[in-house]
Amino acid sequence: MTRSRTDRTLRTWLLSVVMWAIAVLFALPLVWMISASLKRNIDVFTLPVTWIPDPVRWVNYADVWAGDPPLLRYFGNSLIVATAAVTGELFTSSLAGYAFARMRFKGRDRLFLLYIATSIVPTQLLLVPRFMFFQAVGLYDTLWALILPSMFTVFGTFLMRQHFSAVPGELAEAARIDGAGEWSIYWRIYLPMAKPVLAALAILGFVWSWNSYETPLIMLSTDENYTLPVGLTRFVDGDGGLAGGLSMAAATSSVVPMIIVFLVFQRQFLSALSRTGLK
């Protein structure tokens, strides 16, 4: 008994060491970025790496927020795109997921499989048709060219459909007997029960939209409409090379909203799980 307990303690200790090693390995790029954001441009890529900057240049953050190129404008554009895209994705995905899971209509399952099958088309193949479409309708080089495609996602619909399929159908039947319509059943009964899934989808959608680089690079052409990932490439020195310190300061600033969104939705996620468990 004592030897078994000792073996479990040893395995737990070894597992903890391995997990800490992996965590440190994944955290190193973030630590390097924060360290580089406080260095002079000429010190960023010197070897061996100096983890503690000397001197510490806090002024890098003041320069990127108040200087040119306008990080504040890039930041605002990304915030508008990510917020609108996530809001639209949550609404359309939950509505489509409810329809595919709970509503009865001819060809429902085939239509759902056809919709899921569209996910095998590489995103890169859709960029040219999207570019031509938004140029034809006059939305090229506007934030709508980024927001509209992100409001409809196959992954979100699939996730919500799977969640609504697992909810007992007796709830909807009882509501219909009481005279409730489909919209009322979706909005007042099923949607409040989907808070954990909506929170997870919101986190993933915000991160995907916030970090998107390829689509904004093709759909936007003027500096005032650039989002953060494209705008970060504008921080160059007098010779046209990358301004390492300023770029890392801007990149470090861009991480903050994602951390805030994760913390906010994580609390809602845990709260919803706790309420479900108590019931």
N, C-alpha and C positions, 0 to 999 in steps of 0.2 A: 504493500500500500504506500509506504514511504518512498520506495524507489519509483513507483508510478507517478506519484506527485512530483518528484524531482524531475522526471522525464518531461512532464507537462510544463513545468516551470522553465526547463531548458529550451523546449520547443517554442514557448511563448517569447522567451528572451531573444532567441535567434530570429524569430519572425519579426520582432520589433526592430532588431538591428537592420534586417533586410529592408523593411518598410521605410525606416529613417534614411537609409542609403538611397533608395529610389526617390524619396521625397526631396532630398538634397540635390540629387542629379537633375530633377525636373525644375527645381527652383533656381539653379545656377544661371540660366539665361536671363531670368527676371532680375536677379541680383546684379548681374553684369550690366543690364540696361539701366538700372537705377544708378549704379556707380558711374557709368559713362555719361549719364545726363548731368553730372556735377563736375565734369572735367572740361579742360580746354579742348578744342577740336583736334589739335596736334597730338594730344595725349590719349585719345580714345582707343586707337588701334595699335598702340605700342606694345611690344613684348619684352619681358614677361608682363602679364596683366597686373596692374596695380588696382587692387580692390578698393582701397581708401584713397579718394582723390586728394591731391595736394598741388595747388590750393583747391578748396571747395568753392565751386562757382554756382551759387544759388541764383546768380543773375541770369543764368541760362533760361530758367523758367520765366523770369520777367521778360526776357527778350522774345521768347516764342509766343507769349500771350499778348504782348503789346506791340510787337514789331511787324515786319513785312517779310514773308507772306502772312496773311491774317489767319492764325490758327483758330481764333474765336469764331470766324465765319465757317471754317471747315467743321468745327465742332458743332455749331448750330445746325448746319446742313445734315450731318450724320444723325444728330438727335431727332430732327424732324423725320428723316427717312425711316430710322429704326422704330420710332414710336408709332408712326402711321402704319408701317408694314406689320408690326406685331399686333396692333389693334385690329387691323383688317384680317390678318391670318387667324386670330382667335375667333372672330365672328364667323368667317366663311367656313373654317375647318369644323367648328362645333356644329354649325347648321347643316353642312353636308354630311358630317359624321352621324348626326341624328337621323337624317333622311335615309341614309344607307343602312342604318341599324334598326330603326323602329318603324319606318313608313313602308307600307306595302304598295308597290306599283310594278307594272309589267316590265320585265327586263332589268330589274334592280341589280341583281347579282352580276349579270353580264356587264352592265354599265360600270359597276364598281371595279370589276377586273380590268376592263378597258382603261379606266382612269388610272388604276395602279400601274398598268403596263406602260403608261407614258413616262414613268420614272426611269425606265431603262434608256431613254434618249439622253445622251450627254448634254449637259448644260451648254457646252461650247457650241454645239450644233444649232442651238436656238438663238445665239447672239445675233447672227446676221439677219434672220427674219425679224427679230425684235427691233433691230436697228432700222430696218427698212419700214416696218410698221409705224414706229414712233416718229420717224421722219415724215411719213406720209400724213399722219394725223396732226403734225405740228407740236408734238410733245418731246421731240429730241432736244437734248441739252436742257431738260428741266428735271426737277426732282421726281415728278410723276413717272418718268421713265424707269425709275428705280423702285418706286413705291408700288405701283400697280402689279407688276409680275410677282412681287414678294407677298402679296395679299392672298394668293391662292397656291397652296403647297400640297403635294400628294402625301408627304409624310404627315402633315398635320391632320388631313382628312382621315388617313389610315389610323392614326393614333386615337382620334376621337371616336371613330367608328368602332374600334375594338373596345374602348371603354364603355360606350353606350350599349354595346351588345352584351356586356357582362352584367348590366343592371337588370333586375327582374322586370319582365314585361307586365307583370300584374299591376305595377304602379301606373303605367299608361292606361291599361284597361279600366282600372278603378276611376281614373280621372275622366276618361271618356264617358263612363256611366254617369258621372256627376255633371256632364255637360261641357267639359273643357275641350277646347279646340287644340289642334296640333301645335300652333304657336304657343299657346298657354302652357301645354305640357312640356314643350322644349324649354321655354324661358323660365317657368316657375318651379319645375320639378327636376328635370334632367340637368340643366346647366348648373344650378348651385351644387349638385352632387359631383360635378366634374372639376372642382377647384384645384385639386392636386395635379391633374393632367394639364389643365390650363396653365398653371404656374410653371410646370416643366416645359411646356411648349413655348411659353413666353420667354423663358430664359434662353432656350435654344434659338428661337427666332431672333431675339435681340442680338445675340452673339453673331449669328450668321450675317445679319444685316449690317451690324457695326463693323465687322471685319471684311466685308465684301470689297474686293479690289478690282477684279476683272471687269465686271459689269459697269461700275461707275467710270472706269477708264475708257470704255467704248461709248457709253451713252452720254457722257458729259464732255464738253469741249472748252468751256470758259472757266476761268479761274474762280469766279465768284460762286459757281455752282458745285465746285469740287467738294467731295466728302473727305473725311480724315485720312483714310488709307491712301488716296490719290494725293491729297494735300501734303502728306509727310514727305513726298519726294521733291517738294519745292524748296526744302531747306538746304541750300547750297552755299558754299563759301565764295569768295571773290573770284576764284579761278574756275568756278563751275563744278567743283568737286563736292562730295557730300559733306555737309557741316555736321560732323559726328555728334558733338555735344548738344547742339540745338535739336538735331533729329531725335536723339535719345530722350531729351527733355519733353519734346512733343509726344513721342511714343509713350513715355511713362504717364503723361497726362491723359492720353487716350484710354488707358487701362482703367482709370478710376470709375467711369460710368458703368462698365461691365461688372465691377466688384459691387457697386451700389445696387444694381438691378438684381444681382444674384442674392445679396443679403436680404433685400426687401422681399423677393418672391420666395426665398427659402423659409422665412418666418411664416408666410401664408401657407406654404406647402406643409410644414410641420403642424401648424394649427389645424388645418383641414384634416390631416391624418389623425390627430388626437381626437377631434370631435367624432370622426367616423368610428374610431376604436371604442369610444365611450358608449356609442349607441349599440 
